[in-house]
Amino acid sequence: MNPTTLTIITLSLVLGTTLTFTGSHWLLLWMGLEINTLAIIPMMIHQHHPRAVEATTKYFITQATASALLLFASVTNAWITGQWNMTELLNPTSATLATIALALKIGLAPLHFWLPEVLQGLDLTTGLILSTWQKLAPFAILFQLHPILNPNLLISLGILSTIIGGWGGLNQTQLRKILAYSSIANMGWMIIILHYNPNLTLLNLILYIIMTLTTFLLFNMFNSTKINSIASSSSKSPLLSTMTLMTLLSLGGLPPLSGFMPKWLILQELTKQNLIIPATIMAITALLSLFFYLRLSYTTTLTMNPNPLNMSSSWRTKTIHPNLLLTTTASLSILLLPLTPTMFTIMT
């Protein structure tokens, strides 16, 4: 892509997210979300591949539907209450519609169907932006609306997302689809606690972005998009394979890694709120996600690549230079659990 075009697109992405972060007027928020959506579309379609075109079309239609629903919710609220301020979302119907619209934007179940298909049609770099940066603007709105939103609706969305995110990833062979279902499950953990302790949602979002960034960077370095192609990574680079193993287990929430911290704190907060049944369901569904992370980890580090391959093996022609970003994110993905008491003090 032309560097000038890439600069304009990147600045537009930053502008859209910044508008949503700083705005309080519904039209300004809607405008920020629209700029965000329109900025990423050229990055998605620049491959000129039928799969990329299909993924871009699906993404555009889904995001346009969510934006229209959000605009309808804000107009309805302004019509009834006379207020365009975001925190004056006093009409329950408008609040529910806004929640559903933002759930569609970030890919919460049962509005998740577009996310695995879209992510499968993109390259790993654009998929990384879609899985991390594009979640920031909708979550900024949800974070500011959390006292007004219906807790029962959020709990239902959270439980459904963790179940479907874990169940959907079990039988997948494509890494991008596995990461899409991983994203759905992680969004469920964030949304279920949003009404009761939004700081925990923020902590989970930060750790999710760090761990997902590490995973995408590792897969991009291996040039792998399928499970059978990543099986040869241990012979190419044992150290990177070990980092992949630790990061995947951290994404699954296995102690003593960083990913265990938000799940632990969220389950503790749900128990404090006397939500014993949702907490139990969330803990059980975490095992579903952990299964496919373990499957990926097993393939990456504990198996040898079979000789009769049905696909061309990638030659390791370039020397892997030291990557400061990957080193930093991998360290944070693995080693943050000892900071749990500090995080707990900050979050409460």
C-alpha positions as CSV (number, residue, x, y, z in Angstrom):
1,M,0.0,0.0,0.0
2,N,1.1,3.5,-0.8
3,P,2.8,5.1,2.3
4,T,0.8,8.3,1.9
5,T,-2.5,6.3,1.8
6,L,-1.4,4.2,4.7
7,T,-0.6,7.3,6.8
8,I,-4.0,8.9,6.0
9,I,-5.9,5.6,6.9
10,T,-3.9,5.3,10.1
11,L,-4.6,8.9,11.1
12,S,-8.3,8.4,10.3
13,L,-8.4,5.3,12.6
14,V,-6.8,7.3,15.4
15,L,-9.2,10.3,14.7
16,G,-12.3,8.1,14.8
17,T,-11.3,6.4,18.1
18,T,-10.2,9.8,19.7
19,L,-13.6,11.3,18.7
20,T,-15.4,8.5,20.4
21,F,-13.2,8.7,23.5
22,T,-13.6,12.4,24.0
23,G,-17.2,13.0,22.8
24,S,-20.3,13.2,24.8
25,H,-22.8,14.1,22.1
26,W,-24.4,11.1,20.4
27,L,-23.9,12.5,16.9
28,L,-20.2,13.0,17.6
29,L,-19.9,9.5,18.9
30,W,-21.7,8.1,15.9
31,M,-19.4,10.1,13.6
32,G,-16.3,8.7,15.4
33,L,-17.5,5.1,14.9
34,E,-18.3,5.7,11.2
35,I,-14.8,7.2,10.6
36,N,-13.3,4.1,12.3
37,T,-15.3,1.8,10.1
38,L,-14.6,3.6,6.8
39,A,-10.8,3.9,7.7
40,I,-10.2,0.2,8.1
41,I,-12.1,-0.8,4.9
42,P,-9.2,0.1,2.5
43,M,-6.8,-1.9,4.7
44,M,-9.1,-4.9,4.5
45,I,-9.6,-4.8,0.7
46,H,-6.1,-3.9,-0.4
47,Q,-5.2,-7.6,-1.1
48,H,-7.7,-7.6,-4.1
49,H,-8.5,-11.2,-3.3
50,P,-12.1,-12.6,-3.5
51,R,-12.0,-13.6,0.1
52,A,-10.8,-10.2,1.2
53,V,-13.6,-8.5,-0.9
54,E,-16.2,-10.8,0.7
55,A,-14.9,-10.2,4.2
56,T,-14.9,-6.4,3.6
57,T,-18.5,-6.5,2.3
58,K,-19.7,-8.5,5.3
59,Y,-17.9,-6.2,7.7
60,F,-19.3,-3.1,6.1
61,I,-22.9,-4.3,6.1
62,T,-22.6,-5.5,9.7
63,Q,-21.1,-2.2,10.9
64,A,-23.5,-0.1,8.9
65,T,-26.4,-2.0,10.5
66,A,-25.0,-1.5,14.0
67,S,-24.4,2.2,13.4
68,A,-27.9,2.7,12.1
69,L,-29.3,0.9,15.2
70,L,-27.1,3.1,17.4
71,L,-28.3,6.3,15.7
72,F,-31.9,5.1,15.9
73,A,-31.4,4.5,19.7
74,S,-29.9,8.0,20.2
75,V,-32.6,9.8,18.1
76,T,-35.4,7.9,20.0
77,N,-33.8,8.9,23.3
78,A,-33.5,12.6,22.2
79,W,-37.1,12.5,21.0
80,I,-38.4,11.3,24.3
81,T,-36.1,13.1,26.8
82,G,-34.9,16.1,24.7
83,Q,-31.3,15.2,25.5
84,W,-28.4,14.4,23.1
85,N,-25.9,13.9,25.9
86,M,-24.6,10.4,26.1
87,T,-25.0,10.1,29.9
88,E,-28.7,11.1,29.6
89,L,-29.7,7.8,28.1
90,L,-32.8,7.6,30.3
91,N,-35.2,5.7,28.0
92,P,-34.9,1.9,28.7
93,T,-35.7,1.0,25.1
94,S,-33.0,3.3,23.8
95,A,-30.5,1.9,26.3
96,T,-31.3,-1.7,25.2
97,L,-31.0,-0.8,21.5
98,A,-27.7,1.0,22.1
99,T,-26.3,-2.1,24.0
100,I,-27.4,-4.4,21.1
101,A,-25.8,-2.1,18.5
102,L,-22.5,-2.0,20.4
103,A,-22.6,-5.7,21.0
104,L,-23.0,-6.2,17.2
105,K,-20.0,-3.9,16.6
106,I,-17.6,-5.8,18.9
107,G,-18.9,-9.3,18.0
108,L,-20.7,-10.4,21.1
109,A,-22.8,-13.6,20.9
110,P,-25.5,-14.0,19.6
111,L,-24.5,-11.2,17.2
112,H,-21.1,-12.8,16.5
113,F,-21.7,-14.5,13.2
114,W,-19.8,-12.0,11.1
115,L,-16.5,-12.0,13.1
116,P,-15.0,-15.5,12.3
117,E,-15.9,-15.1,8.6
118,V,-14.5,-11.6,8.3
119,L,-11.3,-12.4,10.2
120,Q,-10.7,-15.5,8.0
121,G,-10.7,-13.4,4.9
122,L,-8.0,-10.9,6.1
123,D,-4.3,-11.1,6.5
124,L,-2.8,-11.3,10.0
125,T,-1.9,-7.6,10.3
126,T,-5.3,-6.3,9.4
127,G,-6.9,-9.1,11.5
128,L,-4.8,-7.8,14.5
129,I,-6.2,-4.3,14.0
130,L,-9.7,-5.6,13.7
131,S,-9.3,-7.7,16.9
132,T,-7.7,-5.0,19.1
133,W,-8.0,-1.4,17.9
134,Q,-11.5,-1.7,16.6
135,K,-12.8,-2.8,20.0
136,L,-11.6,0.4,21.7
137,A,-14.3,2.8,20.5
138,P,-17.4,0.7,21.3
139,F,-15.9,-0.2,24.7
140,A,-15.3,3.5,25.4
141,I,-19.0,4.1,24.9
142,L,-20.0,1.0,27.0
143,F,-17.6,2.1,29.7
144,Q,-19.3,5.5,30.1
145,L,-22.8,4.1,29.9
146,H,-22.3,1.2,32.4
147,P,-24.5,2.6,35.2
148,I,-27.5,2.9,32.8
149,L,-27.2,-0.4,31.0
150,N,-29.4,-3.4,31.9
151,P,-27.3,-5.8,34.0
152,N,-29.5,-8.9,33.1
153,L,-28.9,-8.2,29.4
154,L,-25.1,-7.8,29.9
155,I,-25.0,-11.1,31.9
156,S,-26.9,-12.9,29.2
157,L,-24.6,-11.6,26.5
158,G,-21.5,-12.4,28.6
159,I,-22.6,-16.0,29.3
160,L,-23.6,-16.7,25.7
161,S,-20.4,-15.2,24.3
162,T,-18.2,-17.4,26.5
163,I,-20.2,-20.5,25.7
164,I,-20.3,-19.9,21.9
165,G,-16.7,-18.6,21.9
166,G,-15.5,-21.7,23.5
167,W,-17.7,-24.1,21.6
168,G,-17.1,-22.6,18.2
169,G,-13.3,-22.8,18.4
170,L,-13.2,-26.5,19.3
171,N,-13.3,-28.0,15.8
172,Q,-11.4,-25.2,13.9
173,T,-8.2,-25.8,11.9
174,Q,-7.8,-22.1,10.8
175,L,-5.8,-20.0,13.2
176,R,-7.7,-16.8,12.4
177,K,-11.0,-18.4,13.1
178,I,-9.7,-19.8,16.4
179,L,-8.5,-16.3,17.3
180,A,-12.0,-14.9,16.3
181,Y,-13.7,-17.3,18.7
182,S,-11.1,-16.5,21.3
183,S,-12.0,-12.8,20.9
184,I,-15.8,-13.6,21.3
185,A,-15.1,-15.5,24.5
186,N,-12.9,-12.8,26.0
187,M,-15.5,-10.1,25.1
188,G,-18.0,-12.1,27.1
189,W,-15.7,-12.0,30.2
190,M,-15.4,-8.2,29.8
191,I,-19.1,-7.5,29.3
192,I,-20.5,-9.6,32.2
193,I,-18.7,-7.6,34.8
194,L,-19.1,-4.1,33.1
195,H,-22.1,-3.0,35.2
196,Y,-20.6,-4.1,38.6
197,N,-17.0,-3.2,38.2
198,P,-16.0,-1.4,35.0
199,N,-12.4,-1.1,36.1
200,L,-12.1,-4.9,35.8
201,T,-13.5,-4.7,32.3
202,L,-10.7,-2.1,31.5
203,L,-8.1,-4.4,33.0
204,N,-9.3,-7.4,31.0
205,L,-9.4,-5.3,27.8
206,I,-5.8,-4.2,28.3
207,L,-4.5,-7.7,29.0
208,Y,-6.6,-9.1,26.1
209,I,-5.1,-6.6,23.7
210,I,-1.5,-7.4,24.9
211,M,-2.0,-11.2,24.6
212,T,-3.8,-11.0,21.2
213,L,-1.1,-8.7,19.9
214,T,1.6,-11.2,21.0
215,T,-0.3,-14.1,19.4
216,F,-0.8,-12.3,16.1
217,L,2.8,-11.2,15.9
218,L,4.0,-14.7,16.6
219,F,1.8,-16.2,13.9
220,N,2.8,-13.5,11.5
221,M,6.5,-14.3,12.2
222,F,5.9,-18.0,11.6
223,N,3.8,-17.0,8.5
224,S,1.2,-19.5,9.6
225,T,-2.6,-19.4,9.1
226,K,-3.4,-23.1,9.7
227,I,-2.7,-25.6,12.5
228,N,-0.8,-28.0,10.3
229,S,1.5,-25.2,9.1
230,I,2.4,-24.1,12.6
231,A,3.5,-27.6,13.5
232,S,6.9,-27.0,11.9
233,S,7.6,-23.9,14.0
234,S,9.3,-25.8,16.8
235,S,12.1,-27.0,14.5
236,K,12.5,-23.5,13.0
237,S,12.7,-21.6,16.2
238,P,12.3,-23.4,19.6
239,L,12.4,-20.2,21.6
240,L,9.5,-18.6,19.6
241,S,7.6,-21.9,19.9
242,T,8.0,-21.7,23.7
243,M,6.8,-18.1,23.7
244,T,3.7,-19.2,21.6
245,L,3.0,-22.0,24.1
246,M,3.1,-19.6,27.1
247,T,1.0,-16.9,25.4
248,L,-1.7,-19.3,24.3
249,L,-1.9,-20.8,27.8
250,S,-2.1,-17.2,29.2
251,L,-5.0,-16.5,26.8
252,G,-6.7,-19.6,28.1
253,G,-6.4,-18.2,31.7
254,L,-4.1,-20.8,33.1
255,P,-2.2,-19.9,36.3
256,P,0.5,-18.7,36.9
257,L,0.3,-16.6,33.8
258,S,-1.0,-13.1,33.2
259,G,-4.3,-14.3,31.7
260,F,-5.4,-15.9,35.0
261,M,-5.5,-12.5,36.7
262,P,-8.7,-10.9,35.1
263,K,-10.6,-14.2,35.2
264,W,-9.8,-14.6,38.9
265,L,-10.8,-11.1,39.8
266,I,-14.0,-11.2,37.7
267,L,-15.1,-14.5,39.3
268,Q,-14.4,-13.0,42.7
269,E,-16.4,-9.9,41.9
270,L,-19.3,-11.9,40.6
271,T,-19.3,-14.0,43.8
272,K,-19.4,-10.8,45.8
273,Q,-22.5,-9.7,43.9
274,N,-24.2,-13.0,44.8
275,L,-24.1,-14.0,41.1
276,I,-23.0,-17.6,42.0
277,I,-24.7,-19.3,39.0
278,P,-23.3,-17.0,36.3
279,A,-19.8,-17.2,38.0
280,T,-20.0,-21.0,37.9
281,I,-21.1,-21.1,34.3
282,M,-18.3,-18.7,33.3
283,A,-15.7,-20.9,35.1
284,I,-16.9,-24.0,33.4
285,T,-17.1,-22.4,29.9
286,A,-13.5,-21.2,30.4
287,L,-12.5,-24.9,30.1
288,L,-13.9,-25.0,26.6
289,S,-11.6,-22.1,25.5
290,L,-8.7,-23.7,27.3
291,F,-9.2,-26.9,25.4
292,F,-8.5,-25.4,22.0
293,Y,-5.6,-23.3,23.4
294,L,-4.1,-26.5,24.7
295,R,-4.7,-28.1,21.3
296,L,-2.8,-25.3,19.6
297,S,-0.1,-25.4,22.2
298,Y,0.3,-29.2,21.7
299,T,0.6,-28.8,17.9
300,T,3.1,-25.9,18.2
301,T,5.5,-27.4,20.6
302,L,4.9,-31.1,21.3
303,T,4.5,-32.6,17.8
304,M,6.8,-33.0,14.8
305,N,5.7,-31.9,11.4
306,P,4.6,-35.0,9.3
307,N,6.6,-35.7,6.2
308,P,3.8,-36.1,3.6
309,L,2.4,-32.5,3.7
310,N,-0.6,-31.4,1.7
311,M,0.8,-27.9,1.5
312,S,4.0,-26.2,0.6
313,S,6.4,-25.7,3.5
314,S,7.7,-22.2,3.9
315,W,11.4,-21.8,3.8
316,R,13.1,-19.7,6.5
317,T,14.9,-17.4,4.1
318,K,15.1,-14.2,6.2
319,T,16.9,-13.8,9.5
320,I,14.5,-12.8,12.3
321,H,15.8,-9.6,13.7
322,P,15.3,-8.6,17.4
323,N,11.7,-7.5,17.8
324,L,11.2,-5.1,20.8
325,L,7.4,-5.0,20.5
326,L,7.1,-8.8,20.5
327,T,9.5,-9.1,23.4
328,T,7.7,-6.5,25.5
329,T,4.2,-7.9,24.8
330,A,5.2,-11.5,25.3
331,S,6.8,-10.6,28.7
332,L,3.6,-8.8,29.8
333,S,1.5,-11.7,28.5
334,I,3.3,-14.1,30.7
335,L,4.7,-12.4,33.8
336,L,2.0,-10.0,35.2
337,L,0.3,-12.4,37.7
338,P,2.5,-11.3,40.7
339,L,1.1,-7.8,40.3
340,T,-2.4,-9.1,41.1
341,P,-2.6,-7.5,44.7
342,T,-1.5,-4.1,43.2
343,M,-4.1,-4.4,40.4
344,F,-6.8,-5.5,42.9
345,T,-6.0,-2.4,45.1
346,I,-6.2,-0.1,42.0
347,M,-9.4,-1.7,40.7
348,T,-11.2,-1.5,44.0
